[in-house]
Amino acid sequence: MNPSDPSPPPGTPTPPEALFNVPNVLSAARVPLAVVLFACVVHDLWLAGLVVFLAATVTDWLDGWWARKYGPLTLVGRNLDPMADKVLVCGAFVYLLPVEGPGLSPWMVTVVVCRELIVTGLRGIVEATGKKFGADWFGKLKMGLQCAVLIGILLIQWWRAAGFTADVLTVLEPVQLVLLWAMLVATVGSGLQYLVKAARLLR
């Protein structure tokens, strides 16, 4: 073998990935932030919940940006990031379901949770074969709409609790309804797209 060749000799075991790096820590931070958000919803602390959720969405953007710019791009990070997103988003929808005002129905939350469980299972199956199954533009659009819906719900609930004028709510509530239905369409559509993608990769 050429001594100047940096590649390891055949059969050399791949070194384990480092668990503690900046992107992974940022992703993992969304789990305790989610717990704080759930507590805020239970106790009607809408402004605090909104701030916590916005902080969590910032970590979601920041961990991806950091991994692409500074590294490392790891298998652990590629799975930890969506897992933390699902804990945050699915948990928020579940805790908001009994709250009066957001307009959520049980079937809507079921669609969101089932889609995330199915895609998580597909990701595990596909990546067990050694193939990548990362998020695409449709999945990112779905996540963006889910975050927009949750931000809208928390904002409207805060404004209601704070006694803001009804004129503001009459403008926001129709926009929130449109976002909610767009999110549901994107949730179902991206789920079907991932099913097709998984079938093609496993064929």
C-alpha positions as CSV (number, residue, x, y, z in Angstrom):
1,M,0.0,0.0,0.0
2,N,1.2,3.5,-0.8
3,P,2.3,5.1,2.5
4,S,0.9,8.4,1.4
5,D,-2.6,7.0,0.8
6,P,-4.8,8.3,3.7
7,S,-7.5,5.6,3.2
8,P,-7.4,2.8,5.8
9,P,-6.5,-0.7,4.7
10,P,-9.4,-3.1,3.7
11,G,-11.0,-4.7,6.7
12,T,-10.2,-1.9,9.1
13,P,-13.2,-1.4,11.5
14,T,-14.9,2.0,11.2
15,P,-14.3,4.1,14.3
16,P,-17.4,4.8,16.3
17,E,-19.2,8.1,15.9
18,A,-18.8,10.7,18.6
19,L,-22.1,11.1,20.4
20,F,-21.3,14.5,22.0
21,N,-20.9,17.1,19.3
22,V,-22.6,20.5,18.8
23,P,-25.3,19.3,16.3
24,N,-26.2,16.3,18.5
25,V,-26.3,18.4,21.7
26,L,-28.6,21.0,20.0
27,S,-30.9,18.2,18.7
28,A,-31.1,16.6,22.1
29,A,-31.8,19.9,23.8
30,R,-35.2,19.9,22.1
31,V,-36.4,17.1,24.3
32,P,-36.2,19.0,27.6
33,L,-37.5,22.1,25.9
34,A,-40.5,20.0,24.8
35,V,-41.1,18.9,28.4
36,V,-41.1,22.6,29.5
37,L,-43.5,23.4,26.6
38,F,-45.9,20.7,27.7
39,A,-45.9,22.1,31.3
40,C,-46.6,25.6,29.9
41,V,-49.6,24.3,28.0
42,V,-50.9,22.4,31.0
43,H,-50.7,25.6,33.2
44,D,-51.9,28.0,30.5
45,L,-48.6,29.8,30.4
46,W,-49.0,30.7,26.7
47,L,-46.3,33.4,26.3
48,A,-43.7,31.3,28.1
49,G,-44.7,28.3,25.9
50,L,-44.4,30.4,22.8
51,V,-40.9,31.5,23.8
52,V,-39.9,27.9,24.6
53,F,-41.2,26.7,21.3
54,L,-39.4,29.4,19.3
55,A,-36.2,28.5,21.1
56,A,-36.7,24.9,20.1
57,T,-37.3,25.8,16.5
58,V,-34.0,27.8,16.6
59,T,-32.1,24.8,17.8
60,D,-33.7,22.8,14.9
61,W,-32.4,25.2,12.3
62,L,-29.0,25.7,14.1
63,D,-28.1,22.0,14.4
64,G,-28.6,21.4,10.7
65,W,-26.7,24.6,9.7
66,W,-23.8,23.7,12.1
67,A,-23.5,20.1,10.8
68,R,-23.4,21.2,7.2
69,K,-20.9,24.1,7.8
70,Y,-18.6,22.7,10.5
71,G,-19.6,19.0,10.8
72,P,-19.8,16.3,11.7
73,L,-22.6,14.8,9.5
74,T,-23.2,11.5,11.4
75,L,-25.7,8.7,11.3
76,V,-26.6,9.4,15.0
77,G,-27.3,13.0,14.2
78,R,-29.3,12.2,11.1
79,N,-31.6,10.1,13.3
80,L,-31.5,12.1,16.5
81,D,-32.6,15.3,14.8
82,P,-36.0,14.0,13.4
83,M,-36.6,12.0,16.6
84,A,-36.3,15.2,18.7
85,D,-38.6,17.0,16.2
86,K,-41.2,14.3,16.6
87,V,-41.1,14.5,20.4
88,L,-41.6,18.2,20.2
89,V,-44.2,18.5,17.5
90,C,-46.3,15.4,18.3
91,G,-46.2,16.0,22.0
92,A,-47.3,19.7,21.5
93,F,-50.3,18.6,19.4
94,V,-51.3,16.0,21.9
95,Y,-51.1,18.4,24.8
96,L,-53.0,21.1,22.9
97,L,-55.8,18.7,21.9
98,P,-58.0,19.2,25.0
99,V,-57.4,23.0,25.0
100,E,-60.5,25.0,23.9
101,G,-59.8,27.3,21.0
102,P,-57.0,25.9,18.7
103,G,-59.6,24.0,16.5
104,L,-57.7,20.7,16.7
105,S,-59.7,17.4,16.3
106,P,-58.5,14.0,17.5
107,W,-58.3,12.8,13.9
108,M,-56.0,15.6,13.0
109,V,-53.6,14.8,15.8
110,T,-53.8,11.1,14.9
111,V,-52.8,11.9,11.3
112,V,-49.8,13.8,12.5
113,V,-48.7,11.2,15.0
114,C,-49.3,8.2,12.7
115,R,-47.4,9.8,9.9
116,E,-44.4,10.4,12.1
117,L,-44.4,6.9,13.5
118,I,-44.6,5.4,10.0
119,V,-41.8,7.5,8.6
120,T,-39.6,6.7,11.6
121,G,-40.2,3.0,11.1
122,L,-39.4,3.3,7.4
123,R,-36.2,5.2,8.2
124,G,-35.0,2.5,10.5
125,I,-35.7,-0.2,8.0
126,V,-34.1,1.6,5.1
127,E,-31.0,2.7,7.0
128,A,-30.5,-0.8,8.4
129,T,-29.7,-1.8,4.8
130,G,-27.0,0.8,4.7
131,K,-28.9,3.4,2.5
132,K,-29.6,7.0,3.5
133,F,-33.2,8.1,4.2
134,G,-32.9,11.7,5.1
135,A,-35.5,14.5,4.9
136,D,-36.3,16.0,1.5
137,W,-38.0,19.3,0.6
138,F,-41.5,17.9,1.1
139,G,-40.7,16.7,4.6
140,K,-39.1,20.1,5.4
141,L,-42.1,21.9,4.1
142,K,-44.3,19.7,6.4
143,M,-42.1,20.5,9.4
144,G,-42.2,24.2,8.6
145,L,-46.0,24.2,8.4
146,Q,-46.3,22.2,11.6
147,C,-44.2,24.7,13.4
148,A,-46.2,27.6,11.9
149,V,-49.4,26.1,13.1
150,L,-48.1,25.5,16.6
151,I,-46.7,29.1,16.8
152,G,-50.0,30.4,15.6
153,I,-52.0,28.4,18.2
154,L,-49.7,29.5,21.0
155,L,-49.8,33.2,19.8
156,I,-53.6,33.2,19.6
157,Q,-54.0,31.6,23.0
158,W,-51.7,34.1,24.5
159,W,-53.5,37.0,22.9
160,R,-56.9,35.6,24.1
161,A,-55.6,35.2,27.6
162,A,-54.1,38.7,27.6
163,G,-57.4,40.3,26.4
164,F,-56.3,41.6,23.0
165,T,-59.0,43.1,20.9
166,A,-61.2,40.8,18.9
167,D,-60.3,42.6,15.7
168,V,-56.8,41.1,15.8
169,L,-58.2,37.6,16.4
170,T,-60.7,37.9,13.5
171,V,-57.7,38.4,11.2
172,L,-55.5,35.7,12.7
173,E,-58.0,32.9,13.2
174,P,-58.8,32.4,9.4
175,V,-55.1,32.5,8.6
176,Q,-54.5,29.9,11.3
177,L,-57.3,27.7,9.8
178,V,-55.7,27.8,6.4
179,L,-52.3,26.9,7.9
180,L,-53.8,24.0,9.7
181,W,-55.3,22.5,6.6
182,A,-52.2,23.1,4.6
183,M,-50.2,21.4,7.3
184,L,-52.5,18.3,7.2
185,V,-52.2,18.1,3.4
186,A,-48.4,18.3,3.6
187,T,-48.3,15.8,6.4
188,V,-50.3,13.2,4.4
189,G,-48.5,14.1,1.1
190,S,-45.0,13.8,2.5
191,G,-45.9,10.6,4.2
192,L,-47.0,9.0,0.9
193,Q,-43.9,10.3,-0.8
194,Y,-41.7,8.7,1.9
195,L,-43.6,5.4,1.4
196,V,-42.8,5.5,-2.3
197,K,-39.2,6.4,-1.7
198,A,-38.8,3.6,0.8
199,A,-40.3,1.1,-1.6
200,R,-37.9,2.2,-4.3
201,L,-34.9,2.0,-2.0
202,L,-35.8,-1.4,-0.7
203,R,-36.7,-2.9,-4.1
